[in-house]
Amino acid sequence: MTTTIEHTVRAPGGSQFPNVHRALTRAHVLVAGAPAWDALRGLRAGAIGVFEILLQWQQRASQRSHFAALDDHRLKDMGLSRADVAREASKPFWRP
């Protein structure tokens, strides 16, 4: 046998709304906790941004390494010289 207890609150107009008190309490908690959630969202966005930058740096370093390893025939096909490759490969990973 299951028993259900419902709280009923009468609005000024006389209509009944079950469980209004619980809903209002939850809404108050959510609003009161909003700054903390906003801070966490900001922290998450910042962490994702840092991760994306680190990933971009890693990809740039890898691409430059592969570029430097190309043979003269492939460089000639692209219209590049060894000096062009050396200049690009010597850049630090954080510089585009």
C-alpha positions as CSV (number, residue, x, y, z in Angstrom):
1,M,0.0,0.0,0.0
2,T,1.5,3.3,-1.1
3,T,0.5,6.7,0.4
4,T,1.1,9.9,-1.4
5,I,1.1,13.2,0.5
6,E,0.6,16.4,-1.5
7,H,1.1,19.9,-0.3
8,T,-1.5,22.3,-1.7
9,V,-1.1,26.0,-1.6
10,R,-3.9,28.5,-2.3
11,A,-3.0,31.4,-4.5
12,P,-4.6,34.8,-3.9
13,G,-7.0,34.1,-6.7
14,G,-8.3,31.0,-5.0
15,S,-6.9,28.4,-7.4
16,Q,-4.9,25.4,-6.0
17,F,-1.3,24.5,-7.1
18,P,0.0,21.2,-5.8
19,N,3.7,21.2,-4.7
20,V,4.2,24.9,-5.3
21,H,6.2,25.2,-2.1
22,R,8.7,22.6,-3.2
23,A,9.0,24.2,-6.7
24,L,9.6,27.6,-5.2
25,T,12.2,26.2,-2.8
26,R,14.0,24.5,-5.7
27,A,13.9,27.7,-7.8
28,H,15.3,29.7,-4.8
29,V,18.2,27.2,-4.4
30,L,18.9,27.4,-8.2
31,V,18.9,31.2,-8.2
32,A,21.0,31.3,-5.0
33,G,23.6,29.0,-6.5
34,A,23.8,30.8,-9.8
35,P,27.0,32.7,-9.2
36,A,28.8,29.5,-8.3
37,W,27.5,27.7,-11.4
38,D,28.5,30.8,-13.5
39,A,32.0,30.7,-12.1
40,L,32.2,26.9,-12.8
41,R,31.1,27.5,-16.4
42,G,33.7,30.3,-16.8
43,L,36.4,28.0,-15.4
44,R,35.3,25.2,-17.7
45,A,35.4,27.6,-20.7
46,G,38.8,28.8,-19.7
47,A,40.1,25.3,-19.3
48,I,38.8,24.3,-22.7
49,G,40.5,27.4,-24.2
50,V,43.8,26.5,-22.7
51,F,43.5,22.9,-23.9
52,E,42.7,24.1,-27.4
53,I,45.8,26.3,-27.4
54,L,48.0,23.5,-26.2
55,L,46.6,21.2,-28.8
56,Q,47.2,23.8,-31.5
57,W,50.8,24.2,-30.4
58,Q,51.3,20.5,-30.4
59,Q,49.9,20.2,-33.9
60,R,52.0,23.1,-35.2
61,A,55.2,21.5,-33.8
62,S,54.3,18.2,-35.4
63,Q,53.5,19.7,-38.7
64,R,56.7,21.6,-38.8
65,S,58.6,18.5,-37.9
66,H,57.0,16.6,-40.8
67,F,57.5,19.5,-43.1
68,A,61.3,19.5,-42.3
69,A,61.4,15.8,-43.0
70,L,60.1,16.1,-46.6
71,D,62.6,15.2,-49.4
72,D,63.8,17.6,-52.0
73,H,61.6,16.1,-54.7
74,R,58.4,16.8,-52.7
75,L,59.6,20.3,-51.9
76,K,60.3,21.0,-55.5
77,D,56.7,19.9,-56.3
78,M,55.4,22.5,-53.9
79,G,57.8,25.1,-55.2
80,L,59.7,25.4,-52.0
81,S,63.4,25.4,-51.2
82,R,65.3,24.0,-48.3
83,A,65.8,27.6,-47.0
84,D,62.0,28.0,-46.9
85,V,61.6,24.8,-44.9
86,A,64.5,25.7,-42.6
87,R,62.9,29.1,-41.9
88,E,59.5,27.6,-41.1
89,A,60.9,24.7,-39.1
90,S,63.0,27.0,-36.9
91,K,60.0,29.0,-35.7
92,P,59.0,28.3,-32.1
93,F,55.8,26.2,-31.7
94,W,53.8,29.1,-30.3
95,R,54.4,31.4,-33.3
96,P,52.1,30.9,-36.3
